[in-house]
C-alpha cells in the first residue's frame, strides 16, 4: 500500500500493539525485549503505572492553555529541576531540538546584552547530534545532515571530540559558548572524560564564554546521576534536556543560571505547547520516580553489570567488536568495518531484541532504567546469537 507519509524513515515490517515494562508486544502477542526504549525516551519502560495515572488524571481536567495563562504545575516542575541542578530558571519545550535552539538563543542574547553582540561563535564537537532543526543541524555539523539544505550557517566551529589541544587553540574572547554532549548518543556512544569537562569549565570561566550541555539523551538518570555532567562536578551555564524527562510523553526544557536566563525577557522566546498541563503532570510523576531512594543506585549497579557483560561479549567476538563504549545505561559496541551496525541491529531484532545503531559503526543500547540483571542477561544472550550469525555470514 502506498504511504502518505513523507519518506524520511525506513522502519522494519513490524508493528507493535502494546507495551508493558521492558517489553513490547506485536499483534500475535509475541514479546520483544526493548533495549532502545524509543531512543532513550521510555526511561521507566512502557505504560509505567505512575505515568499512566498522572496522564489520565490530568486528561480529565485540563489539556492546554498556552503560555497566555499560568500553569501551577509548570512552576512546580521547574522548581524540582532547579533544586536538583545548577539551574535557576527553566523554559519548557516539546522536544530536544527545541531545547537546543533555545539554549543557543539564550547564549547569544546574554553576550548581546553585555555589549558584545559580535560574540556569536559556538564551539561544538565532531560526532555531535543536537537535533534536526536548521540551527541544530548546523550546531551538530554532520555533513550528511547538512547536505541539501543550503550553505552552512556561520558562527559554529566544530572540534575533534575530547581533543584538549584543539579546544585550547580554538577558544578565545570571540567564543560565545561551548556546546557538548557529556555522553554522545548518535555520535557513537562516546563519554567525555570528567577531566575534559572540567577543562571546558575552567576555560569558559577564563574567557567569559558560556558552557552549555546537551543532555537530551544522556540525562534523566541514564548514567546513574540525574544528569551525566554531575559525575564531573563541572557545572554548566545552560543545559538542554528532553527524551527521558517525559518518559514517553513529549517534553523538553532548557535550563539556565540566573545570570544567563534573566536576559530572556518577555518577547525573546516562546512556545505554544511548551509546558502544557499534560506534559507537566507526566514530568512531575517521572521526576518523582527518578528521585525515589535507591533509583540512581539501581541504574549504577545494573549499568555496571551490563557493561561487564558487554565486555565479556566483546572478548568472545573480538574478531567483530573493537571496544565497548558508554556510561550507565547508555552503552554500545563499536564494530569492525567488516560489519554494519544497522545490519547487526537487524539480526538482534530477529532474535527478539530491540537495539539501535549509532555513528562510528556502533550498536547502541539505551534500555529503560528499570531493567534488572536478568533482563541484561537475556539481552546479551540474544545479542550473542546475532553476533554469531554475523560471524558466520562474514566468514562465507
Helices and strands as residue ranges (DSSP letters): E 16-20, E 23-26, E 31-34, H 37-40, H 49-59, H 72-83, E 89-93, H 96-113, E 121-125, H 134-140, H 143-146, E 156-159, H 164-170, E 175-180, H 194-207, E 210-214, G 228-231, E 238-241, G 243-246, E 252-256, H 258-261, H 277-290, H 295-316, E 321-327, E 330-335, H 341-350, E 353-354, E 356-358, E 362-365, H 373-395
